[in-house]
């Protein structure tokens, strides 16, 4: 038998991915690589199976929206060496789900939620103040009863955006996006579905490097960062996929 190639270190892989994608590298695997965080990993696996998403990708996106540094990172959210999963989770602060309880938004992704997932049980609607360029606006977000309910809610929204991407690329006659392209466009649609659709159509293809924006505030750059971060999470070998 030939000599087995030694697995690259995390630092080597991080540098490699940063160069490949040309973006800042986020290490979201660090929110799930210790035994104390095992309850999070179990929930991610369970929810990802339900909605039909790659667990490591779901983890990457949800950590990037704030759950990582605003919840998983805090020592006060651990008890007896394990992550506490029954605390209330803010859809607005922890997940970026500004419009989760909107009467117009909820019906779009409700089919991806588990049977019996209802307001009053899994979440409560709450109005939050969001700062915009033109001032403060109120948005219909939600507070979730616990971590699992929150991740189910988040996953339903992400899955809906992924299905929008599939619907639109088929309308434009595109075929067979690769994994990186699916990951990129799913996140782009999550951030701004209207802009994502226009970008997808104007590019005439799935190319995730065609946009030349360089600011980390640009959705294109954010989407590339998530793809790179996802590939880095996979290097940790935490999740089943």
DAKA-V876998 format. One record per backbone hydrogen bond with DSSP energy under -0.5 kcal/mol. NH is the residue of the N-H (numbers start at 1). CO is the residue of the C=O. E is the energy in kcal/mol with one decimal. If there is no record, write none. Layout:
# DAKA-V876998
{{NH	CO	E} {NH	CO	E}}
This chain:
# DAKA-V876998
{{13	9	-2.5} {14	10	-2.5} {15	11	-2.2} {16	12	-2.2} {17	13	-2.6} {18	14	-2.3} {19	15	-1.9} {20	16	-2.2} {21	17	-2.6} {22	18	-1.5} {23	18	-0.7} {26	24	-0.6} {28	26	-0.8} {30	27	-1.5} {31	28	-1.6} {32	29	-1.9} {33	29	-0.6} {37	34	-1.7} {38	35	-1.8} {40	37	-1.0} {41	37	-1.5} {42	38	-2.5} {43	39	-1.7} {44	40	-2.7} {45	41	-2.5} {46	42	-2.1} {47	43	-2.8} {48	44	-2.7} {49	45	-1.9} {50	46	-1.5} {51	47	-2.2} {52	48	-1.7} {53	48	-2.3} {57	54	-0.7} {58	54	-2.3} {59	55	-2.7} {60	56	-1.9} {61	57	-2.4} {62	58	-2.3} {63	59	-2.4} {64	60	-2.0} {65	61	-1.1} {66	63	-1.4} {67	62	-1.3} {67	94	-0.6} {68	63	-0.9} {70	66	-2.2} {71	67	-1.2} {72	67	-2.3} {73	68	-2.2} {74	71	-1.2} {77	74	-1.8} {78	75	-1.4} {79	82	-2.8} {82	79	-1.3} {83	36	-2.3} {84	77	-3.2} {89	144	-2.1} {91	89	-0.6} {91	142	-2.8} {94	90	-2.0} {95	90	-0.7} {96	92	-0.6} {97	91	-3.2} {98	96	-1.5} {100	97	-1.2} {101	140	-1.8} {102	99	-1.6} {106	102	-2.7} {108	105	-1.6} {109	105	-0.7} {109	106	-1.1} {110	106	-1.3} {112	109	-1.8} {113	110	-1.8} {117	114	-1.8} {118	116	-1.0} {120	123	-3.7} {121	118	-1.5} {122	118	-2.4} {123	118	-0.9} {124	143	-2.4} {126	141	-1.7} {128	139	-2.5} {130	128	-0.5} {130	137	-3.5} {132	135	-3.1} {135	132	-1.5} {137	130	-2.7} {139	128	-2.8} {141	126	-1.6} {141	139	-1.5} {143	124	-2.6} {144	89	-3.3} {145	122	-2.5} {147	85	-2.7} {150	146	-1.9} {151	147	-2.4} {152	148	-2.4} {153	149	-2.1} {154	150	-2.6} {155	151	-2.7} {156	152	-1.9} {157	153	-1.5} {158	154	-2.4} {159	155	-2.7} {160	156	-2.0} {161	157	-2.1} {162	158	-2.2} {163	159	-2.3} {164	160	-1.9} {165	161	-2.0} {166	162	-2.1} {167	163	-2.5} {168	164	-2.7} {169	165	-2.7} {170	166	-1.8} {171	167	-1.5} {172	168	-1.7} {173	170	-1.0} {174	169	-2.5} {182	178	-2.3} {183	179	-2.5} {184	180	-2.6} {185	181	-2.5} {186	182	-2.2} {187	183	-1.7} {188	184	-2.2} {189	185	-2.6} {190	186	-1.8} {191	187	-2.2} {192	188	-2.4} {196	192	-2.7} {197	193	-2.3} {198	194	-2.0} {199	195	-2.6} {200	196	-2.8} {201	197	-2.2} {202	198	-2.7} {203	199	-2.1} {204	200	-0.8} {205	200	-0.5} {218	215	-1.6} {222	218	-2.4} {223	219	-2.8} {224	220	-2.1} {225	221	-2.6} {226	222	-2.0} {227	223	-1.9} {228	224	-2.5} {229	225	-2.7} {230	226	-2.5} {231	227	-2.2} {232	228	-1.8} {233	229	-2.4} {234	230	-2.1} {235	231	-0.9} {236	232	-0.6} {236	233	-1.4} {237	234	-1.3} {238	233	-0.5}}
